[in-house]
Amino acid sequence: MKYEVIIYWSEDDQTFIAEVPELPGCMADGPTKADALQAAEKVAEQWLATARELGRDIPQCKGRLTFA
């Protein structure tokens, strides 16, 4: 997957969360970082497929995100 994924531990949920910031609302979780990443990749594929079906714009991959 070409979109950046941010993975972090959620103390509240006791699981790893993987977010795809360039795809609004696209996130997944898993008991390990690898599981969360794998789940996020599947969810991102579904996000993109749904956007295509609905004729919505697909965000361009910006590569590495930077935060101030």
C-alpha positions as CSV (number, residue, x, y, z in Angstrom):
1,M,0.0,0.0,0.0
2,K,1.3,3.4,-0.9
3,Y,-0.4,5.4,1.8
4,E,1.3,6.2,5.1
5,V,0.1,4.2,8.1
6,I,0.5,5.4,11.7
7,I,0.4,2.6,14.3
8,Y,0.0,3.3,18.0
9,W,-1.0,1.5,21.2
10,S,-4.5,2.3,22.6
11,E,-4.5,2.0,26.3
12,D,-8.3,2.3,26.4
13,D,-8.8,-0.5,23.9
14,Q,-5.8,-2.6,24.9
15,T,-4.9,-3.0,21.2
16,F,-2.8,-1.5,18.5
17,I,-4.5,1.0,16.2
18,A,-3.4,1.5,12.6
19,E,-4.6,4.8,10.9
20,V,-4.4,5.8,7.3
21,P,-4.5,9.6,7.7
22,E,-4.9,10.4,4.0
23,L,-8.0,8.3,3.8
24,P,-10.5,9.9,6.2
25,G,-11.9,7.5,8.7
26,C,-9.7,4.6,7.5
27,M,-8.4,2.7,10.5
28,A,-8.1,-0.8,11.9
29,D,-6.8,-2.6,15.0
30,G,-5.1,-5.7,16.0
31,P,-3.4,-7.5,19.0
32,T,0.1,-6.9,17.4
33,K,1.5,-4.1,15.2
34,A,1.7,-6.6,12.3
35,D,-1.9,-7.6,12.7
36,A,-3.0,-4.0,12.9
37,L,-1.1,-3.1,9.7
38,Q,-2.5,-6.1,7.8
39,A,-6.0,-5.2,8.8
40,A,-5.4,-1.5,7.8
41,E,-4.2,-2.6,4.4
42,K,-7.4,-4.6,3.9
43,V,-9.6,-1.7,5.1
44,A,-7.7,0.8,2.9
45,E,-8.4,-1.5,-0.2
46,Q,-12.1,-1.5,0.7
47,W,-12.1,2.3,1.3
48,L,-10.6,2.8,-2.2
49,A,-12.9,0.4,-3.8
50,T,-16.0,2.0,-2.2
51,A,-14.8,5.5,-3.2
52,R,-14.4,4.3,-6.8
53,E,-17.8,2.7,-6.9
54,L,-19.4,5.9,-5.6
55,G,-17.4,8.1,-8.0
56,R,-15.7,9.9,-5.2
57,D,-12.2,11.5,-5.4
58,I,-9.3,9.3,-4.5
59,P,-6.7,11.2,-2.4
60,Q,-3.3,11.4,-4.0
61,C,-0.6,9.7,-1.9
62,K,1.5,12.4,-0.4
63,G,4.2,10.1,1.0
64,R,5.7,10.8,4.3
65,L,3.6,13.1,6.4
66,T,5.1,15.8,8.5
67,F,3.7,17.4,11.6
68,A,4.6,20.8,13.1
